[in-house]
Amino acid sequence: MPSRLSLRGSFWTRSLRTSGCVSLSMTFAPLKVASSFQERVAPLINLVQVSFRLLMFRPFVGEVLVGKINGYDEKGLHVSLDFFSDICIPGHLMQYGTARALDGRWMLKTEDGDELYLDIDDEIRFLVSSIKYPPIPVEQKENDMPFAPMQIIGSIKGDGLGLLAWWAADE
């Protein structure tokens, strides 16, 4: 019987481009053997019919998503949706008045002079401003980040966007 790992190797984190639509294969629902039928193709090779569900993730530009901040650097925030974490919110797409503090964290300085920090594990609502599907690299250096088949650029400029805690009192 084919293993979940061999199927996952075929689909996991792949950009699938079919009929103009691009999406990212994320995970499998439970794998079921459709029948006990096995066809012996060659010694030690059997074919088994199986059925499974494949979760495809394809956000659209302008969609509003909620994730958690899982890191930051001089370029901006890194956000995760638990099942997908190649999301970046660059500094120029943050609320007016957002800057880096001396300790490296990003913060929003309000008109009242309050400093609202964007910390790791804070829930954040963001707008998908662009989606990139970079080409698969021919060669990758040892210290390079793992290849990301889909990258989302987000924005927190606008009413209702940013940390959920900022807007909790208004909802």
Backbone bond lengths (Angstrom), bond angles and torsions (degrees), N, CA, C in turn:
res aa  C-N    CA-C-N  psi(-1)  N-CA   C-N-CA  omega(-1)  CA-C   N-CA-C  phi
1 M - - - 1.462 - - 1.524 108.84 -
2 P 1.335 119.23 133.88 1.463 120.29 179.55 1.520 110.19 -64.42
3 S 1.280 114.69 142.16 1.464 118.17 -178.50 1.518 110.36 -87.86
4 R 1.323 113.97 159.82 1.463 120.89 176.61 1.533 109.39 -59.81
5 L 1.337 116.36 -35.63 1.464 119.85 -178.46 1.518 112.08 -66.57
6 S 1.344 117.72 -39.15 1.461 118.34 -179.95 1.524 111.10 -68.36
7 L 1.340 117.78 -35.91 1.464 119.98 175.60 1.518 110.82 -69.45
8 R 1.333 116.07 -42.00 1.461 120.09 -179.82 1.528 109.87 -60.23
9 G 1.318 117.58 -38.20 1.457 120.71 177.89 1.516 112.17 -61.85
10 S 1.333 116.63 -26.74 1.461 120.51 179.47 1.519 112.60 -78.44
11 F 1.337 117.52 -30.50 1.455 120.61 -171.88 1.520 115.09 -120.21
12 W 1.312 118.60 -27.56 1.464 122.95 -169.33 1.517 111.75 -55.42
13 T 1.311 117.52 130.55 1.468 126.51 179.00 1.523 112.51 46.68
14 R 1.279 116.00 47.60 1.455 120.91 176.02 1.525 108.51 -111.76
15 S 1.314 115.49 139.58 1.456 119.46 170.13 1.516 106.73 -82.70
16 L 1.297 116.97 123.56 1.453 120.57 178.32 1.518 108.62 -104.73
17 R 1.308 116.46 122.80 1.451 121.86 -178.50 1.528 108.12 -113.15
18 T 1.312 115.66 102.73 1.453 120.14 178.70 1.517 108.94 -132.65
19 S 1.287 116.20 131.57 1.467 124.51 178.44 1.528 112.80 44.91
20 G 1.332 116.32 44.93 1.459 120.79 175.29 1.511 114.75 83.24
21 C 1.324 119.07 -11.47 1.468 122.13 179.57 1.521 109.22 -94.15
22 V 1.309 115.74 137.25 1.454 120.52 177.27 1.515 107.81 -121.22
23 S 1.313 116.75 131.33 1.457 120.93 176.91 1.516 108.25 -146.51
24 L 1.310 116.16 172.70 1.448 121.31 -177.02 1.516 109.19 -119.32
25 S 1.318 115.89 126.99 1.456 121.48 177.50 1.518 108.82 -76.25
26 M 1.329 116.91 127.10 1.455 119.79 -172.62 1.520 114.45 -112.10
27 T 1.317 119.27 -51.83 1.459 119.96 -172.37 1.520 110.84 -158.22
28 F 1.310 114.70 167.03 1.450 121.16 179.78 1.511 110.96 -108.07
29 A 1.319 116.17 142.90 1.460 121.19 166.35 1.529 105.82 -82.39
30 P 1.317 118.67 175.92 1.469 120.00 -176.48 1.525 112.73 -52.54
31 L 1.306 114.88 137.87 1.457 123.45 -179.91 1.526 108.48 -87.79
32 K 1.336 117.28 131.79 1.462 120.98 -179.70 1.521 109.03 -126.99
33 V 1.312 115.38 139.22 1.456 120.03 173.75 1.521 106.53 -80.40
34 A 1.337 116.23 121.59 1.462 120.71 -175.40 1.523 112.02 -71.33
35 S 1.322 117.45 -31.61 1.465 120.33 178.50 1.521 108.24 -156.50
36 S 1.311 114.74 169.56 1.459 118.32 178.00 1.525 110.64 -87.80
37 F 1.316 116.55 5.68 1.459 121.64 -179.53 1.521 110.15 -65.78
38 Q 1.304 115.26 126.14 1.457 120.55 175.37 1.514 108.15 -129.36
39 E 1.283 115.97 133.89 1.456 120.92 178.43 1.519 108.00 -113.64
40 R 1.308 115.88 122.99 1.462 120.01 179.01 1.525 107.90 -84.69
41 V 1.321 116.09 115.01 1.458 121.49 -178.47 1.516 110.28 -88.58
42 A 1.290 115.94 -41.32 1.459 122.86 -179.53 1.523 106.65 -156.21
43 P 1.304 117.26 170.47 1.470 117.68 177.00 1.530 110.68 -55.63
44 L 1.312 116.21 131.36 1.470 124.77 179.06 1.524 114.09 69.45
45 I 1.332 118.68 10.21 1.467 120.97 177.83 1.527 108.49 -125.18
46 N 1.322 115.81 117.02 1.462 122.16 177.52 1.518 109.22 -120.27
47 L 1.305 116.47 145.75 1.459 121.50 173.58 1.520 108.06 -105.60
48 V 1.320 116.37 131.28 1.457 122.36 179.62 1.515 107.80 -128.76
49 Q 1.323 117.02 132.90 1.458 120.69 177.99 1.524 108.73 -81.33
50 V 1.335 116.27 126.91 1.464 121.56 -179.86 1.521 109.16 -129.08
51 S 1.329 115.44 161.23 1.465 120.02 172.25 1.518 107.60 -129.20
52 F 1.324 115.48 145.03 1.455 120.80 179.42 1.518 108.55 -155.37
53 R 1.314 115.39 163.62 1.462 121.13 175.59 1.512 107.74 -110.88
54 L 1.294 115.48 140.34 1.451 121.66 -177.34 1.522 108.48 -119.56
55 L 1.320 117.48 121.51 1.463 121.84 178.93 1.523 108.92 -82.02
56 M 1.331 116.39 125.59 1.461 121.69 178.45 1.525 108.06 -113.85
57 F 1.315 115.92 132.68 1.463 122.07 -178.73 1.517 108.24 -111.20
58 R 1.316 116.60 119.45 1.459 121.38 -179.65 1.523 109.47 -144.58
59 P 1.347 117.42 83.51 1.465 118.94 177.10 1.526 109.86 -71.45
60 F 1.311 116.89 161.49 1.457 119.71 177.45 1.522 109.63 -116.93
61 V 1.313 115.95 154.87 1.464 121.56 178.40 1.521 108.01 -62.85
62 G 1.324 116.27 129.95 1.450 121.78 -177.57 1.522 113.14 99.69
63 E 1.326 117.29 -11.06 1.468 121.21 178.72 1.528 109.78 -73.49
64 V 1.321 116.44 142.90 1.464 121.78 177.73 1.526 108.12 -101.73
65 L 1.337 116.08 125.84 1.460 122.68 -179.32 1.521 109.99 -123.10
66 V 1.321 116.68 159.58 1.463 122.18 175.81 1.520 107.89 -121.26
67 G 1.329 115.90 127.97 1.458 121.47 178.92 1.513 110.45 -139.28
68 K 1.324 115.10 -170.44 1.462 121.32 177.82 1.516 109.09 -119.73
69 I 1.328 115.76 140.45 1.461 120.69 176.11 1.525 107.40 -70.55
70 N 1.337 116.82 124.62 1.460 119.03 178.38 1.523 112.75 -117.84
71 G 1.330 116.98 8.26 1.458 120.85 176.23 1.513 111.16 170.16
72 Y 1.326 115.09 171.48 1.461 121.09 177.20 1.518 108.66 -157.42
73 D 1.314 115.27 157.77 1.459 122.28 174.62 1.520 107.80 -151.62
74 E 1.334 116.69 -167.96 1.467 119.62 -176.98 1.526 112.83 -66.53
75 K 1.338 117.57 -21.21 1.464 120.79 -179.99 1.528 112.48 -81.48
76 G 1.336 117.10 -33.00 1.457 119.39 -178.44 1.512 112.89 160.44
77 L 1.338 114.97 -156.22 1.465 122.56 -177.98 1.524 110.47 -96.65
78 H 1.325 115.92 148.62 1.460 122.53 172.79 1.522 106.74 -112.44
79 V 1.329 115.87 128.43 1.462 121.68 -172.66 1.528 109.61 -121.67
80 S 1.333 115.88 147.87 1.455 122.53 178.78 1.528 110.02 -124.62
81 L 1.329 115.52 144.51 1.468 122.03 173.31 1.525 110.11 -106.60
82 D 1.307 118.52 22.86 1.469 126.91 -174.23 1.523 111.19 73.12
83 F 1.315 119.65 -52.01 1.456 121.76 -179.44 1.528 112.44 -95.25
84 F 1.328 117.71 -6.23 1.463 122.33 -178.56 1.518 108.33 -150.49
85 S 1.341 116.61 131.29 1.466 117.68 -175.14 1.524 114.78 -132.92
86 D 1.307 118.80 17.08 1.461 120.76 177.69 1.526 110.28 -95.62
87 I 1.337 115.03 60.05 1.461 122.45 -179.04 1.519 108.25 -121.54
88 C 1.324 116.19 130.15 1.461 121.45 178.87 1.528 109.19 -126.47
89 I 1.323 115.22 136.87 1.467 120.92 172.76 1.523 105.97 -116.12
90 P 1.343 117.77 100.17 1.466 120.17 -177.50 1.526 111.94 -69.56
91 G 1.322 115.50 157.27 1.459 121.55 -177.49 1.517 113.93 -55.60
92 H 1.336 117.92 -37.23 1.468 120.02 -177.65 1.531 112.74 -73.78
93 L 1.343 117.91 -9.26 1.465 120.88 177.30 1.532 112.04 -107.79
94 M 1.342 115.78 21.41 1.464 120.85 176.16 1.521 109.38 -101.63
95 Q 1.336 116.17 167.34 1.465 122.40 179.90 1.531 110.53 -52.49
96 Y 1.330 116.06 148.11 1.460 120.88 175.37 1.528 108.20 -59.56
97 G 1.326 117.01 131.73 1.460 121.61 -179.09 1.520 113.11 98.66
98 T 1.339 117.41 0.61 1.464 120.36 178.30 1.524 108.95 -86.04
99 A 1.324 115.58 132.53 1.466 121.55 -179.86 1.520 108.78 -149.00
100 R 1.320 115.47 170.27 1.468 120.07 176.98 1.516 109.68 -86.77
101 A 1.308 115.76 135.83 1.464 121.67 176.28 1.529 108.80 -81.44
102 L 1.311 116.68 172.76 1.461 121.29 -179.50 1.528 112.18 -62.20
103 D 1.331 117.20 -30.14 1.468 120.28 -179.84 1.533 112.71 -83.58
104 G 1.337 118.56 2.79 1.458 122.56 176.62 1.512 114.88 96.37
105 R 1.339 117.51 -14.77 1.466 120.21 178.91 1.525 109.71 -74.12
106 W 1.329 115.50 155.78 1.457 121.04 174.66 1.523 108.43 -88.88
107 M 1.334 116.28 143.28 1.467 120.36 178.89 1.518 109.37 -144.11
108 L 1.321 114.53 152.64 1.458 122.17 175.87 1.517 107.25 -106.42
109 K 1.322 115.73 121.67 1.465 120.40 176.87 1.524 107.06 -95.31
110 T 1.333 116.19 117.63 1.462 121.01 -176.60 1.524 110.90 -81.78
111 E 1.334 115.63 170.37 1.470 120.81 177.72 1.520 111.32 -63.44
112 D 1.346 117.32 -26.00 1.469 122.02 178.93 1.525 112.17 -80.07
113 G 1.329 117.34 -6.00 1.458 120.98 -178.64 1.521 113.82 92.46
114 D 1.342 117.55 1.19 1.469 120.40 177.39 1.527 109.74 -72.02
115 E 1.323 116.04 149.47 1.462 121.84 176.51 1.523 108.47 -113.23
116 L 1.319 116.49 112.68 1.463 122.47 -179.15 1.529 108.24 -103.75
117 Y 1.331 116.34 111.34 1.462 121.38 -175.69 1.521 111.71 -85.69
118 L 1.318 115.41 143.77 1.458 122.80 174.67 1.527 106.12 -101.34
119 D 1.329 116.93 101.03 1.459 122.33 -173.43 1.522 112.30 -102.49
120 I 1.318 115.54 161.02 1.458 121.82 176.52 1.528 109.20 -60.71
121 D 1.316 115.96 140.12 1.473 126.49 -178.52 1.525 113.74 76.93
122 D 1.338 118.95 0.84 1.462 120.54 172.99 1.528 108.74 -72.53
123 E 1.339 116.90 140.26 1.462 120.67 176.10 1.520 108.97 -79.95
124 I 1.327 115.64 136.41 1.460 120.99 -174.77 1.526 109.81 -134.52
125 R 1.324 115.63 137.00 1.466 122.57 176.55 1.524 106.75 -101.36
126 F 1.326 116.95 127.40 1.463 120.72 -177.28 1.523 110.87 -139.49
127 L 1.309 114.07 159.76 1.460 122.93 178.93 1.525 108.14 -101.86
128 V 1.320 117.98 134.08 1.462 121.26 176.12 1.523 107.37 -74.50
129 S 1.345 116.82 113.14 1.466 119.15 -178.39 1.525 112.32 -97.10
130 S 1.327 117.96 -27.41 1.464 120.46 173.62 1.522 110.00 -160.76
131 I 1.326 115.09 158.42 1.462 122.52 179.14 1.519 107.02 -130.56
132 K 1.328 115.88 131.87 1.464 121.03 -179.81 1.526 109.43 -118.29
133 Y 1.322 115.61 140.82 1.458 122.98 173.91 1.524 107.09 -121.06
134 P 1.332 117.58 84.20 1.465 119.38 -175.86 1.527 111.56 -67.66
135 P 1.333 116.72 152.51 1.466 119.29 177.54 1.530 110.19 -68.00
136 I 1.305 115.59 151.53 1.467 120.35 179.01 1.526 108.20 -68.50
137 P 1.341 117.22 127.21 1.467 118.92 -178.77 1.528 111.04 -69.68
138 V 1.321 115.10 141.34 1.457 120.29 178.25 1.523 109.48 -70.86
139 E 1.318 115.23 -41.99 1.456 120.90 -178.71 1.518 108.78 -133.55
140 Q 1.310 116.16 139.45 1.453 119.99 -179.92 1.524 108.60 -127.87
141 K 1.338 115.44 131.68 1.457 120.00 180.00 1.521 109.97 -72.79
142 E 1.330 115.63 158.91 1.458 121.34 -176.46 1.520 113.14 -61.23
143 N 1.333 117.57 -38.98 1.466 121.19 -175.70 1.528 113.13 -91.84
144 D 1.334 118.60 4.78 1.464 121.85 177.28 1.525 110.44 -73.02
145 M 1.330 114.73 153.55 1.466 120.16 174.09 1.531 108.17 -65.75
146 P 1.337 118.27 152.73 1.465 119.98 176.84 1.533 110.42 -59.70
147 F 1.316 115.70 147.37 1.459 121.10 -179.39 1.528 110.33 -62.15
148 A 1.329 116.20 132.97 1.466 122.72 177.50 1.527 108.06 -109.22
149 P 1.341 118.80 111.45 1.456 120.63 -177.41 1.521 114.01 -69.88
150 M 1.336 116.79 -18.69 1.461 121.09 176.63 1.520 107.66 -143.15
151 Q 1.332 116.51 134.36 1.458 121.94 178.24 1.520 108.49 -126.52
152 I 1.334 115.43 132.45 1.466 121.03 179.56 1.517 108.43 -108.59
153 I 1.334 116.19 131.35 1.462 122.38 172.93 1.523 106.14 -104.27
154 G 1.340 115.83 123.25 1.452 121.09 -177.58 1.513 112.21 -109.47
155 S 1.328 115.67 168.66 1.459 122.88 179.03 1.525 108.95 -138.21
156 I 1.335 115.78 140.98 1.467 119.77 172.76 1.528 110.07 -119.29
157 K 1.335 116.31 24.80 1.467 120.63 173.62 1.515 107.54 -83.34
158 G 1.293 117.48 119.69 1.456 120.02 176.94 1.515 112.34 133.67
159 D 1.316 114.79 159.23 1.462 121.06 179.82 1.523 110.40 -65.77
160 G 1.319 115.80 137.54 1.453 121.65 178.29 1.513 114.14 84.84
161 L 1.335 117.09 -8.41 1.461 120.77 -179.63 1.522 109.69 -99.64
162 G 1.311 116.48 151.54 1.460 122.22 -178.23 1.513 109.36 117.61
163 L 1.317 116.33 -159.78 1.462 119.89 -179.36 1.522 110.67 -62.62
164 L 1.323 116.27 138.71 1.466 120.19 178.47 1.519 110.73 -61.82
165 A 1.324 117.13 -32.08 1.468 121.24 -179.91 1.530 111.72 -63.68
166 W 1.339 118.17 -28.61 1.469 120.88 179.75 1.525 110.87 -65.50
167 W 1.320 116.29 -33.32 1.463 121.26 -172.06 1.517 112.68 -105.80
168 A 1.325 118.76 -1.49 1.472 122.07 -175.48 1.526 112.17 -59.60
169 A 1.323 118.02 -38.48 1.467 121.21 -178.39 1.528 111.55 -69.55
170 D 1.347 116.78 -27.94 1.464 120.88 -177.41 1.524 112.93 -82.70
171 E 1.337 117.96 -19.41 1.474 120.23 -173.70 1.496 112.45 -83.98
